[in-house]
Amino acid sequence: MPEPTHDELRTWDRTLVWHAFTQMAEYEPLIIERASGCVLVDIDGKEYIDGVSSLWCNIHGHRHPALDVAVRRQLDRVAHVTSLGASNPTTIKLARRLVELSPPGLEHVFFSDDGATAVEVAVKMAFQYWQQCDPPRPEKTCYLALAEGYHGDTLGSVSVGGIEQFHAMFRPLLFKTLRVPAPDPYRTPEGVTAENLLEHYLGTVERVLAEHHQRIAAMVIEPLVQAAAGIIVHPPGYLRGVRELTRKYDVLLIADEVAVGTGRTGRMFACEHEQVTPDLLCLAKGLTGGYLPLAATLATDQLWQAFLGEYAENKTFFHGHTYGGNPLGAAVALASLDVFEEEQTLARLPEKITRLGEHLQRIKQLPHVGHVRQCGLMAGIELVRGKQTKEPYPWHEKRGIHVCDHARTEGVLLRPLGNVIVIMPPLAITLDQLDQIAGAIENGIIHQKSV
Ligand SMILES: *Cc1c(COP(=O)(O)O)cnc(C)c1O
């Protein structure tokens, strides 16, 4: 078969490929053919700075030599080994690295392949734990989660998620979850101020736990930042408070670090900022530096012990994914962790984080910018109809999309969350590239005014 023309590729992309989270009736093909560092190149040779890390997963840039070599070396050994009753050296080494690096107390690693599966595994482990711990607590079958939470798109992870626009359709298929409001410092209820914010939101968590803890298996949380909700940055102390309350009421804590893990917040794990060890910790997106699908659910020894026994006791965790713990993914994940050390990725972040913050302070002054928020190298810029009233634009006005469309004309690739412009570049981004991203957004917002 001859190579397809660009027009053929565009037609097939529009008609054959069903894209994720995309209205296919309106889809305009964007076909990236190659990349280098933090720059993506489409089939026409047009370059774009990767302003959202290829959906929040790229860390060290694209085609990083050390990561490329790691995949090639692993290919020379074996591309896939099942994790069902078998193993391979690369995946074992990665498990050991993750246990060493992660908050103390997390000692066992269950590998899968995506963020949703990492959460699905955690949710099911928490459930089964209470069925067979000593003494068992079989009535603990319910979950507590945050409103506007996002944990992936499988039915279990949607059940603990809370994004109306995505999840309402599937409600009849979901299990029931208790929810507390997201501790959002921008849109607070009457009477809640910066001073009593933390107390207020931890109070709501405690009230639900006090009333329902007997039947709650676990609380699920995105530590520090609810990413898909629109980069909602929690007040400092919230995570720590949630950990103390879940301990007090004997409820497991599942930390979904799929978006905030692997360096995004300025530390390797978000939980480190508040010296928290969850009972289960989920990693995916950045785990392989954005190269291959691989996810991990880390568990404490307390959980692990509850699953040990004679085969006939039926305590086994009957869950697995064919490609879970894939050695190619594990090889590049190990290489990514090496690059963190060799390039001092985390030590080089503070100046980028500061620069991003400076841009946000400037952008905040623009008309219709209601709020800017940042944690490490992730930021959100929320556009509103009224700066004073905080009145949101109706979602169908596609304000966020329009700004990102403009940025694309300036060679910056972004993907908004509703009215929130997201900035989440690879950690390897340069200061100069950060300036270009911010400039393109600024122009997009100014251009917006006249729309
Ligand atoms: C993206 C995301 C997920 C889902 O990860 P996938 O790899 O897309 O399945 C889960 N949790 C959080 C916090 C995420 O941001």
The ligand as an SDF file (V2000), in Angstrom:
LIG
                    3D

 15 15  0  0  0  0  0  0  0  0999 V2000
   -5.9390   11.3170   34.1320 C   0  0  0  0  0  0  0  0  0  0  0  0
   -6.3380   10.9160   35.4960 C   0  0  0  0  0  0  0  0  0  0  0  0
   -6.8100    9.6240   35.7560 C   0  0  0  0  0  0  0  0  0  0  0  0
   -7.0370    8.6170   34.6550 C   0  0  0  0  0  0  0  0  0  0  0  0
   -5.8600    8.2150   34.0530 O   0  0  0  0  0  0  0  0  0  0  0  0
   -5.9160    7.4330   32.6340 P   0  0  0  0  0  0  0  0  0  0  0  0
   -4.5230    7.0050   32.4160 O   0  0  0  0  0  0  0  0  0  0  0  0
   -6.4030    8.4570   31.6470 O   0  0  0  0  0  0  0  0  0  0  0  0
   -6.8740    6.3310   32.7960 O   0  0  0  0  0  0  0  0  0  0  0  0
   -7.0730    9.2660   37.0660 C   0  0  0  0  0  0  0  0  0  0  0  0
   -6.9060   10.1470   38.0570 N   0  0  0  0  0  0  0  0  0  0  0  0
   -6.4760   11.3940   37.8480 C   0  0  0  0  0  0  0  0  0  0  0  0
   -6.2810   12.3020   39.0120 C   0  0  0  0  0  0  0  0  0  0  0  0
   -6.1930   11.8310   36.5580 C   0  0  0  0  0  0  0  0  0  0  0  0
   -5.7930   13.0920   36.3440 O   0  0  0  0  0  0  0  0  0  0  0  0
  1  2  1  0
  2  3  1  0
  2 14  2  0
  3  4  1  0
  3 10  2  0
  4  5  1  0
  5  6  1  0
  6  7  2  0
  6  8  1  0
  6  9  1  0
 10 11  1  0
 11 12  2  0
 12 13  1  0
 12 14  1  0
 14 15  1  0
M  END
$$$$
